[in-house]
Amino acid sequence: MRTLHRDIGFLVIGFTLIFCISGILLIFRETEFLKKEQIVEKTMSPNMEGSDISKALHLRDFKILKEEGNIIYFQNGNYDKSTGNISYSTKELPSFLNKLNNIHKTSSKSFIHWFTLIYGVALLFLAVSSFWMYKPKTKMFRRGIGFAAIGFVIAAIVMFF
């Protein structure tokens, strides 16, 4: 069990680092931490209404500020109803960090989800196999059970608050 625990632990260290970094970045996703402004210009269907624009762009807190003729102004951008041209600014992480976050947010439709699933199973194995690292009657085993209990209590508190 020790050998398996050790080998799987070494195997998943790269994924662990990636998930740690992306998890920390996701904590700050609603701030501008490490983000740079990018101008997006594209053409959409002409004569769209505000709610259709919001659905098409998937922008958070989308709000129409005003309409003047064929131009709809919204936060950080505008849309021309007659041509379908839209221009807006958004704040994005650098591409390398954005790729890290996308691994953390992988959907089951993506091929990468198999890697994240295997990683999750490997972490589950590491957590459970740690109980077989020491004989049940030893002081180290009891200490491990104590730390596991503390971890469960902390996790429960965090989940409910």
C-alpha positions as CSV (number, residue, x, y, z in Angstrom):
1,M,0.0,0.0,0.0
2,R,2.9,2.4,0.8
3,T,4.4,1.8,-2.6
4,L,1.2,2.4,-4.4
5,H,0.4,5.5,-2.3
6,R,3.9,6.8,-3.1
7,D,3.8,6.1,-6.8
8,I,0.4,7.5,-7.4
9,G,1.3,10.6,-5.3
10,F,4.3,11.3,-7.5
11,L,2.2,10.6,-10.6
12,V,-0.4,13.2,-9.8
13,I,1.9,16.0,-8.5
14,G,1.8,17.9,-11.9
15,F,-2.0,17.9,-12.0
16,T,-2.1,18.9,-8.3
17,L,0.0,21.9,-9.0
18,I,-2.2,22.9,-12.0
19,F,-5.4,22.5,-10.0
20,C,-4.0,24.4,-7.0
21,I,-2.9,27.4,-9.1
22,S,-6.2,27.5,-11.1
23,G,-8.2,27.1,-7.9
24,I,-6.5,30.0,-6.3
25,L,-7.0,32.1,-9.5
26,L,-10.7,31.1,-9.6
27,I,-11.1,32.5,-6.1
28,F,-10.3,36.0,-7.6
29,R,-12.3,35.5,-10.8
30,E,-14.7,38.4,-9.9
31,T,-11.8,40.8,-9.4
32,E,-9.3,42.2,-11.9
33,F,-6.4,40.4,-10.4
34,L,-3.9,39.6,-13.2
35,K,-6.5,40.5,-15.9
36,K,-5.8,42.6,-18.9
37,E,-8.4,44.6,-20.9
38,Q,-9.1,43.2,-24.4
39,I,-11.3,44.8,-27.1
40,V,-13.6,42.3,-28.8
41,E,-15.1,43.3,-32.2
42,K,-17.4,40.9,-34.2
43,T,-20.4,40.8,-36.3
44,M,-23.6,39.2,-35.1
45,S,-27.1,39.0,-36.5
46,P,-28.6,42.4,-37.3
47,N,-31.7,43.7,-35.4
48,M,-31.1,41.8,-32.2
49,E,-32.8,42.9,-29.0
50,G,-30.9,43.5,-25.7
51,S,-31.9,40.1,-24.2
52,D,-30.7,38.3,-27.3
53,I,-27.3,40.2,-27.2
54,S,-26.9,39.2,-23.5
55,K,-27.5,35.5,-24.3
56,A,-25.2,35.5,-27.3
57,L,-22.3,37.2,-25.5
58,H,-22.5,35.4,-22.1
59,L,-21.4,38.6,-20.3
60,R,-21.9,38.9,-16.6
61,D,-24.0,41.8,-15.4
62,F,-25.1,42.8,-18.9
63,K,-27.1,46.0,-18.7
64,I,-28.3,48.2,-21.6
65,L,-27.4,51.8,-20.8
66,K,-29.2,53.6,-23.7
67,E,-30.4,53.3,-27.3
68,E,-29.7,56.0,-29.9
69,G,-31.1,55.3,-33.3
70,N,-29.7,51.9,-34.4
71,I,-27.0,51.8,-31.7
72,I,-27.5,50.0,-28.4
73,Y,-25.0,51.1,-25.7
74,F,-24.3,48.6,-22.9
75,Q,-21.6,48.4,-20.2
76,N,-18.2,48.5,-21.9
77,G,-19.6,48.3,-25.5
78,N,-22.1,48.9,-28.2
79,Y,-24.1,47.1,-30.8
80,D,-25.2,48.4,-34.2
81,K,-28.7,47.0,-35.0
82,S,-28.4,47.8,-38.7
83,T,-25.1,46.1,-39.4
84,G,-24.8,43.6,-36.5
85,N,-21.4,44.9,-35.6
86,I,-20.6,44.7,-31.9
87,S,-17.7,46.1,-30.0
88,Y,-17.0,45.7,-26.3
89,S,-14.1,45.4,-23.9
90,T,-13.6,42.6,-21.4
91,K,-11.0,41.8,-18.8
92,E,-9.3,38.4,-19.4
93,L,-6.5,36.5,-17.8
94,P,-3.4,35.9,-19.9
95,S,-3.9,32.9,-22.2
96,F,-1.7,30.5,-20.2
97,L,-3.6,31.2,-16.9
98,N,-6.9,31.1,-18.8
99,K,-6.0,27.6,-20.0
100,L,-5.2,26.5,-16.4
101,N,-8.7,27.8,-15.3
102,N,-10.4,26.0,-18.2
103,I,-8.9,22.7,-17.0
104,H,-10.4,23.3,-13.6
105,K,-13.8,24.1,-15.2
106,T,-13.8,21.2,-17.7
107,S,-17.2,19.9,-18.7
108,S,-18.1,16.3,-19.3
109,K,-18.4,17.0,-23.0
110,S,-14.6,17.7,-23.3
111,F,-12.0,15.0,-23.9
112,I,-9.9,16.5,-21.0
113,H,-12.7,15.5,-18.5
114,W,-11.2,11.9,-18.6
115,F,-7.9,13.3,-17.2
116,T,-9.7,15.3,-14.5
117,L,-11.9,12.3,-13.6
118,I,-8.8,10.0,-13.3
119,Y,-7.1,12.7,-11.2
120,G,-10.1,12.9,-8.9
121,V,-10.1,9.1,-8.4
122,A,-6.4,9.2,-7.8
123,L,-6.8,11.9,-5.1
124,L,-9.6,9.8,-3.5
125,F,-7.3,6.8,-3.5
126,L,-4.5,8.9,-1.8
127,A,-6.9,10.1,0.8
128,V,-8.3,6.7,1.6
129,S,-5.1,4.7,1.3
130,S,-3.5,7.0,3.9
131,F,-5.5,5.0,6.5
132,W,-3.5,1.9,5.6
133,M,-0.1,3.5,6.1
134,Y,0.1,2.6,9.8
135,K,-1.2,-0.3,11.8
136,P,-4.6,0.5,13.5
137,K,-3.3,0.2,17.1
138,T,-0.4,2.6,16.7
139,K,-0.1,6.2,17.9
140,M,0.4,7.4,14.4
141,F,-2.8,5.8,13.2
142,R,-4.8,7.4,16.0
143,R,-3.2,10.7,15.2
144,G,-4.2,10.3,11.5
145,I,-7.8,9.5,12.5
146,G,-7.8,12.7,14.7
147,F,-6.5,14.8,11.8
148,A,-9.1,13.2,9.5
149,A,-11.9,14.0,12.0
150,I,-10.7,17.6,12.2
151,G,-10.6,17.8,8.4
152,F,-14.2,16.5,8.2
153,V,-15.4,19.0,10.8
154,I,-13.7,21.9,9.0
155,A,-15.1,20.8,5.6
156,A,-18.6,20.6,7.1
157,I,-18.4,24.0,8.6
158,V,-17.1,25.5,5.4
159,M,-19.9,23.8,3.4
160,F,-22.7,25.1,5.6
161,F,-21.5,28.7,6.0
